[in-house]
Amino acid sequence: MNRPARPAPRTAARPASRRTPPGEVRLIGGLWKRSKLPVPDRPGLRPTPDRVKETLFNWLGQDLGGWRVLDAFAGTGALGFEAASRGAAEVVLLERDPALAHSLEATRQRLGAGMARIERTDALAWMARCAPGRFELVLLDPPFDAELAVPATLVAAPLACNGGFVYLESGQPLAEPPPGLVLYRHLKAGAVHAQLFRRQG
């Protein structure tokens, strides 16, 4: 007598992945925590990893209320909008690429980020024209392959007010801080070096 075939064991359904899909990053704190930012498909675009971003804002403190912030190579805006989400009073985001600048403006409008301003311009030229001591925080995340880390930090250093910060994300750490800056914190995460400098005098 043939026995009835046993039913095949059921495969447990896999839970839906909660990881952010490619093409998006998330804000991790403040007013717009968990809000998504698009990552357009552009050459050299490399959003700041969440671990690095979280460490940076732990260094700075969670509340940036009243701060004036410059995001000089804005890209996705992940750093500049993070600062805005955490209470910055003014955030200027510079981006030369037309498609990225358009995406930044769309994000600004979607979030209702009235404190943010997008400028389509060359970051080095803009910073060279800017008044000294203008910002509490200057964010620098230039393309790694463009050899901009040193010139960007040199031109950004005077823009930080006394006691203010200049943040640099790069493939290699600076050998020494630019004049007027001292190294405050340094993190290496994979291929990324995150250096936070502070303005003195």
Backbone as JSON, one array per atom type, in Angstrom:
{
  "sequence": "MNRPARPAPRTAARPASRRTPPGEVRLIGGLWKRSKLPVPDRPGLRPTPDRVKETLFNWLGQDLGGWRVLDAFAGTGALGFEAASRGAAEVVLLERDPALAHSLEATRQRLGAGMARIERTDALAWMARCAPGRFELVLLDPPFDAELAVPATLVAAPLACNGGFVYLESGQPLAEPPPGLVLYRHLKAGAVHAQLFRRQG",
  "N": [[0.85, -1.19, 0.0], [0.64, 2.08, -0.93], [1.98, 4.9, 0.68], [0.58, 8.11, 1.39], [2.04, 10.94, -0.16], [4.18, 13.1, 1.61], [3.48, 16.49, 2.39], [5.45, 19.09, 0.99], [7.84, 20.8, 2.98], [7.11, 24.03, 4.26], [8.62, 26.99, 3.21], [9.94, 29.41, 5.24], [8.7, 32.67, 5.16], [10.67, 35.41, 4.14], [11.48, 38.24, 6.03], [10.62, 41.54, 5.05], [13.18, 43.56, 3.72], [14.72, 46.1, 5.62], [16.63, 47.8, 4.96], [17.91, 50.75, 3.47], [17.15, 51.23, 0.1], [19.34, 51.1, -2.82], [20.22, 54.25, -4.19], [19.06, 55.94, -2.42], [19.44, 57.83, 0.59], [19.23, 58.31, 4.15], [18.17, 60.81, 6.5], [19.39, 61.02, 9.81], [18.8, 62.1, 12.28], [17.09, 64.55, 14.39], [14.63, 67.0, 13.29], [13.73, 65.99, 10.81], [14.21, 63.28, 10.93], [14.82, 60.07, 9.59], [13.84, 60.78, 7.12], [13.96, 60.46, 3.58], [16.56, 60.95, 1.2], [17.19, 61.51, -2.2], [19.62, 59.8, -4.24], [21.1, 60.73, -6.9], [22.21, 59.27, -10.0], [25.21, 59.99, -10.58], [28.51, 60.7, -11.79], [31.16, 59.99, -9.55], [29.71, 60.6, -7.27], [29.26, 60.13, -3.86], [27.75, 59.37, -1.18], [27.99, 60.32, 2.3], [28.82, 57.77, 4.57], [26.5, 56.25, 6.92], [27.56, 55.6, 9.45], [29.78, 57.28, 9.67], [28.57, 59.77, 9.43], [26.9, 59.77, 11.71], [28.85, 59.68, 13.72], [30.16, 62.14, 13.28], [28.13, 64.04, 13.96], [27.75, 63.37, 16.59], [30.19, 64.2, 17.62], [29.88, 66.95, 17.24], [27.67, 67.53, 18.77], [24.22, 67.02, 19.42], [22.33, 69.03, 18.99], [22.18, 71.71, 16.9], [21.26, 74.26, 17.17], [20.71, 77.52, 16.0], [23.08, 77.65, 14.58], [25.17, 78.62, 11.82], [25.73, 77.19, 8.74], [27.83, 75.82, 6.23], [27.68, 73.78, 3.44], [29.86, 72.67, 1.36], [30.45, 71.03, -0.86], [27.95, 69.8, -1.87], [26.47, 67.62, -3.05], [24.37, 65.01, -2.46], [23.27, 66.37, -0.4], [23.26, 65.27, 2.09], [24.78, 65.88, 4.39], [24.42, 68.68, 4.78], [21.56, 68.96, 4.94], [21.18, 67.32, 7.11], [22.34, 68.86, 9.13], [20.54, 71.01, 9.06], [18.22, 69.68, 9.84], [18.83, 69.27, 12.46], [18.58, 71.7, 13.68], [20.03, 73.93, 12.71], [20.31, 77.4, 11.95], [20.8, 78.57, 9.51], [21.64, 77.23, 6.39], [23.82, 76.83, 3.81], [24.08, 75.37, 0.72], [26.33, 74.28, -1.62], [26.68, 73.43, -5.0], [27.98, 72.32, -8.01], [27.19, 70.69, -10.16], [24.54, 70.56, -12.45], [22.3, 68.75, -12.41], [22.43, 67.65, -9.85], [22.18, 69.97, -8.3], [19.57, 70.68, -8.98], [18.2, 68.49, -7.88], [18.79, 68.88, -5.17], [17.41, 71.28, -4.68], [14.79, 70.4, -5.07], [14.58, 68.62, -2.92], [14.89, 70.41, -0.8], [12.54, 71.92, -1.02], [10.63, 69.9, -0.65], [11.1, 69.08, 2.0], [10.5, 71.42, 3.23], [12.46, 73.2, 4.01], [13.17, 76.03, 4.94], [15.34, 77.38, 5.95], [17.46, 76.68, 4.44], [19.59, 77.17, 1.6], [20.19, 76.8, -1.81], [22.93, 76.91, -3.96], [24.05, 76.98, -7.19], [27.16, 76.56, -8.11], [30.76, 76.96, -8.3], [32.53, 75.54, -5.72], [35.07, 76.23, -4.59], [35.6, 78.77, -5.71], [33.41, 80.21, -4.72], [33.82, 80.09, -1.94], [36.21, 81.48, -1.77], [35.37, 84.06, -2.18], [33.86, 84.61, 0.01], [32.98, 86.18, 3.13], [35.19, 86.29, 5.95], [34.93, 84.26, 8.96], [32.25, 83.57, 8.82], [30.69, 81.3, 9.35], [29.57, 78.78, 11.7], [30.07, 76.16, 11.18], [31.73, 74.44, 8.64], [31.34, 72.25, 6.03], [33.07, 69.83, 4.24], [33.17, 67.72, 1.63], [34.57, 66.75, -0.8], [34.86, 65.28, -4.16], [36.75, 62.29, -4.07], [38.68, 61.7, -6.0], [39.46, 64.06, -7.12], [41.45, 65.59, -6.03], [41.01, 67.71, -4.23], [41.03, 68.09, -1.53], [43.1, 69.4, 0.01], [43.31, 72.13, -1.17], [40.62, 72.9, -0.78], [40.29, 72.84, 2.01], [42.12, 74.75, 2.81], [41.03, 77.14, 1.73], [38.64, 77.14, 3.03], [39.19, 77.4, 5.73], [39.4, 80.13, 6.83], [36.71, 80.8, 6.9], [35.36, 79.77, 9.06], [34.08, 80.74, 12.19], [35.56, 82.04, 15.26], [36.28, 79.37, 17.33], [34.65, 77.81, 15.83], [33.98, 75.12, 13.43], [35.62, 73.08, 10.94], [34.94, 70.55, 8.76], [36.31, 67.74, 7.18], [36.06, 65.3, 4.72], [37.74, 62.67, 3.28], [39.95, 60.73, 1.12], [42.51, 60.41, 2.04], [44.14, 61.44, 5.04], [44.75, 64.87, 6.01], [48.09, 66.03, 6.12], [48.88, 68.01, 7.87], [47.11, 70.49, 9.8], [45.44, 73.32, 8.24], [46.52, 76.8, 8.45], [45.45, 78.37, 11.44], [43.65, 76.42, 12.19], [43.05, 73.58, 14.31], [43.45, 70.08, 14.79], [40.64, 68.38, 15.84], [39.05, 66.05, 16.02], [39.35, 62.69, 14.68], [38.48, 60.15, 12.46], [38.74, 56.96, 11.0], [37.09, 55.11, 8.64], [36.78, 52.41, 6.86], [37.52, 53.23, 3.59], [37.38, 55.88, 4.1], [38.45, 58.9, 5.52], [37.64, 60.89, 8.18], [37.91, 64.06, 9.3], [37.8, 66.45, 11.81], [38.23, 69.77, 12.29], [39.09, 72.57, 14.39], [38.55, 76.05, 14.79], [40.87, 78.37, 15.96], [41.63, 81.41, 17.36]],
  "CA": [[0.0, 0.0, 0.0], [1.44, 3.3, -1.04], [1.66, 5.97, 1.64], [0.43, 9.42, 0.73], [3.25, 11.78, -0.13], [4.15, 14.18, 2.59], [3.58, 17.81, 1.77], [6.77, 19.72, 1.09], [7.89, 21.78, 4.07], [6.97, 25.41, 3.83], [9.78, 27.86, 3.43], [9.53, 30.6, 5.99], [8.78, 33.91, 4.38], [11.71, 36.31, 4.61], [10.95, 39.57, 6.33], [11.02, 42.58, 4.1], [14.41, 44.24, 4.12], [14.54, 47.46, 6.08], [17.76, 48.6, 4.51], [17.58, 51.75, 2.46], [17.54, 50.73, -1.21], [20.28, 51.94, -3.55], [19.6, 55.44, -4.75], [18.5, 56.75, -1.35], [20.04, 57.87, 1.92], [18.28, 58.83, 5.13], [18.6, 61.65, 7.6], [19.43, 60.12, 10.97], [18.45, 62.76, 13.53], [16.45, 65.85, 14.34], [13.27, 67.24, 12.83], [13.38, 65.16, 9.64], [14.8, 61.96, 11.11], [14.35, 58.99, 8.72], [13.44, 61.27, 5.79], [14.82, 59.95, 2.52], [17.14, 61.86, 0.22], [17.58, 60.76, -3.39], [21.02, 59.77, -4.65], [21.12, 60.63, -8.36], [23.3, 58.5, -10.61], [26.16, 60.95, -11.13], [29.9, 60.25, -11.59], [31.88, 60.46, -8.38], [28.85, 60.9, -6.13], [29.53, 59.15, -2.82], [27.17, 59.91, 0.06], [28.66, 60.0, 3.55], [28.25, 56.59, 5.25], [25.74, 56.57, 8.13], [28.42, 55.53, 10.64], [30.6, 58.48, 9.7], [27.67, 60.9, 9.7], [26.49, 59.71, 13.11], [30.01, 60.06, 14.53], [30.37, 63.58, 13.13], [27.17, 64.83, 14.73], [28.05, 63.12, 18.0], [31.28, 65.11, 17.94], [29.4, 68.33, 17.25], [26.52, 67.68, 19.65], [23.01, 66.71, 18.65], [21.55, 70.24, 18.72], [22.95, 72.77, 16.26], [20.37, 75.42, 17.18], [21.3, 78.83, 15.75], [24.34, 77.59, 13.82], [25.25, 78.9, 10.38], [26.45, 76.03, 8.21], [28.12, 75.75, 4.79], [27.96, 72.46, 2.87], [30.51, 73.23, 0.18], [30.35, 70.09, -1.99], [26.75, 69.25, -1.23], [26.09, 66.3, -3.58], [22.99, 64.65, -2.09], [22.8, 67.22, 0.7], [23.12, 64.46, 3.3], [25.37, 66.57, 5.54], [23.78, 69.97, 4.98], [20.19, 68.79, 5.43], [21.28, 66.77, 8.47], [22.55, 70.01, 10.01], [19.27, 71.73, 9.12], [17.3, 68.86, 10.63], [19.24, 69.35, 13.87], [18.33, 73.01, 14.24], [20.82, 75.04, 12.18], [19.5, 78.55, 11.55], [21.07, 78.85, 8.1], [22.48, 76.23, 5.73], [24.09, 77.12, 2.4], [24.56, 74.17, 0.04], [26.94, 74.61, -2.9], [26.81, 72.28, -5.9], [28.24, 72.76, -9.39], [26.5, 69.83, -11.12], [23.16, 71.04, -12.59], [21.31, 67.75, -12.0], [22.47, 67.55, -8.4], [21.61, 71.2, -7.75], [18.12, 70.57, -9.15], [17.73, 67.52, -6.89], [18.88, 69.53, -3.86], [16.31, 72.24, -4.56], [13.57, 69.62, -4.89], [14.6, 68.13, -1.54], [14.66, 71.57, 0.08], [11.12, 72.25, -1.06], [9.85, 68.8, -0.08], [11.25, 69.12, 3.45], [10.11, 72.71, 3.77], [13.66, 73.68, 4.69], [13.31, 77.44, 4.62], [16.64, 77.89, 6.39], [18.48, 76.2, 3.49], [19.69, 77.85, 0.31], [21.0, 76.05, -2.77], [23.62, 77.74, -4.94], [24.77, 76.24, -8.22], [28.38, 77.34, -8.26], [32.01, 76.29, -7.96], [32.7, 75.72, -4.28], [36.3, 76.94, -4.26], [35.44, 80.17, -6.07], [32.44, 80.81, -3.8], [34.45, 80.26, -0.62], [37.24, 82.51, -1.88], [34.7, 85.36, -2.14], [33.04, 84.71, 1.21], [33.54, 86.92, 4.26], [35.74, 85.41, 6.99], [34.16, 84.11, 10.19], [30.83, 83.6, 8.45], [29.96, 80.08, 9.7], [29.97, 77.94, 12.83], [30.46, 74.85, 10.66], [31.94, 74.28, 7.2], [31.38, 70.82, 5.68], [33.8, 69.6, 3.0], [33.19, 66.32, 1.18], [34.8, 66.81, -2.24], [35.17, 63.99, -4.79], [38.06, 61.81, -3.64], [39.65, 61.63, -7.1], [39.66, 65.39, -7.7], [42.57, 66.23, -5.33], [40.5, 68.99, -3.74], [41.01, 68.15, -0.06], [44.0, 70.44, 0.53], [42.88, 73.48, -1.51], [39.31, 73.21, -0.19], [40.44, 73.12, 3.44], [42.83, 76.02, 2.94], [40.15, 78.26, 1.46], [37.53, 77.1, 3.98], [39.63, 77.67, 7.11], [39.03, 81.45, 7.35], [35.26, 81.01, 6.95], [34.86, 79.36, 10.37], [34.23, 81.73, 13.25], [36.42, 81.59, 16.35], [35.63, 78.26, 18.01], [33.86, 77.06, 14.86], [34.52, 73.85, 12.95], [35.73, 72.7, 9.53], [34.93, 69.09, 8.65], [36.82, 67.25, 5.9], [35.95, 63.87, 4.43], [38.69, 62.48, 2.19], [40.55, 59.41, 1.03], [43.73, 60.45, 2.84], [44.09, 62.55, 6.0], [45.7, 65.96, 5.81], [49.33, 65.85, 6.87], [48.85, 68.99, 8.96], [45.96, 71.39, 9.65], [45.71, 74.63, 7.67], [46.73, 77.84, 9.46], [44.27, 78.78, 12.19], [42.85, 75.26, 12.59], [43.69, 72.48, 15.03], [42.69, 68.84, 14.65], [39.78, 68.16, 17.01], [38.69, 64.63, 16.02], [39.71, 61.98, 13.45], [37.93, 58.8, 12.36], [38.92, 56.21, 9.75], [36.05, 54.1, 8.45], [37.01, 51.88, 5.53], [38.36, 54.1, 2.76], [37.05, 57.27, 4.43], [39.02, 59.6, 6.67], [36.82, 62.01, 8.62], [38.7, 64.92, 10.18], [37.1, 67.64, 12.28], [39.17, 70.79, 12.75], [38.46, 73.68, 15.11], [39.18, 77.35, 14.58], [41.4, 79.03, 17.15], [42.24, 82.71, 17.11]],
  "C": [[0.89, 1.24, 0.0], [0.99, 4.32, 0.0], [1.48, 7.29, 0.9], [1.7, 10.25, 0.89], [3.1, 12.88, 0.91], [4.23, 15.54, 1.89], [4.97, 18.4, 1.99], [6.76, 20.74, 2.22], [7.82, 23.2, 3.53], [8.24, 26.2, 4.15], [9.31, 29.11, 4.14], [9.72, 31.85, 5.13], [9.84, 34.82, 4.98], [11.1, 37.67, 4.91], [11.46, 40.57, 5.32], [12.25, 43.31, 4.62], [14.11, 45.67, 4.53], [15.7, 48.35, 5.67], [17.31, 49.57, 3.44], [18.04, 51.25, 1.1], [18.57, 51.63, -1.86], [19.56, 53.12, -4.18], [18.95, 56.32, -3.71], [19.42, 56.73, -0.13], [19.01, 58.49, 2.86], [18.95, 59.84, 6.06], [18.46, 60.84, 8.89], [19.08, 60.79, 12.28], [17.69, 64.04, 13.31], [15.04, 65.84, 13.78], [12.83, 66.29, 11.73], [14.02, 63.78, 9.72], [14.05, 60.92, 10.29], [13.82, 59.49, 7.37], [14.45, 60.82, 4.75], [15.31, 61.08, 1.62], [17.54, 61.05, -1.0], [19.08, 60.84, -3.64], [21.05, 59.63, -6.16], [22.34, 59.87, -8.86], [24.23, 59.48, -11.32], [27.58, 60.47, -10.85], [30.52, 60.84, -10.33], [31.03, 60.74, -7.16], [28.95, 59.78, -5.1], [29.0, 59.69, -1.5], [27.95, 59.46, 1.3], [28.02, 58.78, 4.21], [27.56, 56.98, 6.56], [26.63, 56.57, 9.38], [29.25, 56.8, 10.78], [29.74, 59.69, 10.05], [27.24, 60.93, 11.17], [27.63, 60.13, 14.03], [30.25, 61.56, 14.47], [29.42, 64.37, 14.02], [27.2, 64.5, 16.22], [29.19, 64.03, 18.47], [30.77, 66.54, 18.14], [28.35, 68.58, 18.33], [25.26, 67.55, 18.82], [22.24, 67.96, 18.23], [22.46, 71.32, 18.14], [22.13, 74.06, 16.2], [21.11, 76.74, 17.02], [22.56, 78.82, 14.92], [24.13, 78.02, 12.38], [26.2, 77.87, 9.78], [26.64, 76.17, 6.7], [28.42, 74.32, 4.42], [28.52, 72.71, 1.48], [30.5, 72.32, -1.04], [29.13, 69.22, -1.7], [26.35, 67.88, -1.75], [24.63, 65.99, -3.31], [22.41, 65.59, -1.05], [22.71, 66.48, 2.02], [23.69, 65.15, 4.54], [24.66, 67.89, 5.82], [22.36, 69.86, 5.51], [20.17, 68.13, 6.81], [21.48, 67.89, 9.48], [21.26, 70.82, 10.16], [18.26, 70.99, 9.98], [17.58, 68.98, 12.12], [19.24, 70.78, 14.4], [19.15, 74.15, 13.71], [19.92, 76.16, 11.68], [19.64, 78.88, 10.08], [21.98, 77.77, 7.55], [22.6, 76.62, 4.26], [24.7, 75.87, 1.78], [25.05, 74.56, -1.35], [27.07, 73.34, -3.73], [26.93, 72.77, -7.33], [27.44, 71.98, -10.41], [25.03, 70.24, -11.23], [22.12, 70.04, -12.1], [21.27, 67.61, -10.48], [21.88, 68.8, -7.74], [20.09, 71.18, -7.86], [17.53, 69.61, -8.11], [17.75, 68.11, -5.48], [17.73, 70.52, -3.65], [14.98, 71.52, -4.36], [13.47, 69.08, -3.47], [14.31, 69.26, -0.57], [13.18, 71.91, 0.15], [10.27, 71.16, -0.41], [9.92, 68.79, 1.45], [10.69, 70.4, 4.06], [11.25, 73.37, 4.54], [13.92, 75.14, 4.32], [14.64, 78.04, 5.03], [17.76, 77.52, 5.43], [18.42, 76.99, 2.19], [20.62, 77.06, -0.59], [21.64, 77.02, -3.75], [24.38, 76.84, -5.91], [26.02, 77.03, -8.59], [29.58, 76.45, -7.98], [32.33, 76.59, -6.5], [33.95, 76.52, -3.93], [36.18, 78.43, -4.56], [34.49, 80.88, -5.11], [33.09, 81.07, -2.45], [35.51, 81.35, -0.65], [36.64, 83.91, -1.8], [34.0, 85.63, -0.81], [33.76, 85.47, 2.33], [34.08, 85.96, 5.31], [34.84, 85.37, 8.23], [32.67, 84.0, 10.0], [30.03, 82.43, 9.04], [30.49, 79.45, 10.99], [30.5, 76.59, 12.36], [30.58, 74.9, 9.15], [32.15, 72.8, 6.93], [32.03, 70.65, 4.31], [33.82, 68.11, 2.7], [33.38, 66.3, -0.33], [35.01, 65.42, -2.83], [36.59, 63.55, -4.46], [39.11, 61.89, -4.74], [39.98, 62.99, -7.69], [40.8, 66.17, -7.04], [42.19, 67.63, -4.82], [40.63, 69.15, -2.23], [41.87, 69.3, 0.48], [43.54, 71.83, 0.13], [41.54, 73.86, -0.89], [39.45, 73.57, 1.28], [41.16, 74.44, 3.66], [41.9, 77.21, 2.74], [38.98, 78.3, 2.44], [37.92, 77.55, 5.37], [39.22, 79.05, 7.61], [37.53, 81.66, 7.51], [34.66, 80.6, 8.28], [35.1, 80.47, 11.39], [35.14, 81.18, 14.35], [35.68, 80.54, 17.18], [34.78, 77.4, 17.09], [34.64, 75.88, 14.31], [34.61, 73.8, 11.43], [35.85, 71.18, 9.5], [35.39, 68.7, 7.26], [36.65, 65.75, 5.82], [36.79, 63.6, 3.19], [39.24, 61.06, 2.21], [41.83, 59.29, 1.82], [43.63, 61.61, 3.82], [45.07, 63.65, 5.62], [46.93, 65.73, 6.68], [49.4, 66.8, 8.05], [47.67, 69.93, 8.74], [46.37, 72.69, 8.95], [45.92, 75.66, 8.77], [45.41, 78.25, 10.12], [43.39, 77.64, 12.66], [43.7, 74.28, 13.38], [42.82, 71.24, 14.85], [41.95, 68.55, 15.95], [39.4, 66.69, 17.15], [39.1, 64.02, 14.68], [39.15, 60.57, 13.53], [38.32, 58.22, 11.01], [37.88, 55.12, 9.71], [36.17, 53.58, 7.03], [37.96, 52.78, 4.77], [38.2, 55.57, 3.11], [37.83, 57.74, 5.65], [38.13, 60.81, 6.97], [37.62, 62.81, 9.64], [37.88, 66.16, 10.53], [38.14, 68.58, 12.89], [38.39, 71.89, 13.47], [39.27, 74.95, 14.93], [39.63, 77.94, 15.91], [42.07, 80.33, 16.75], [41.8, 83.35, 15.81]]
}
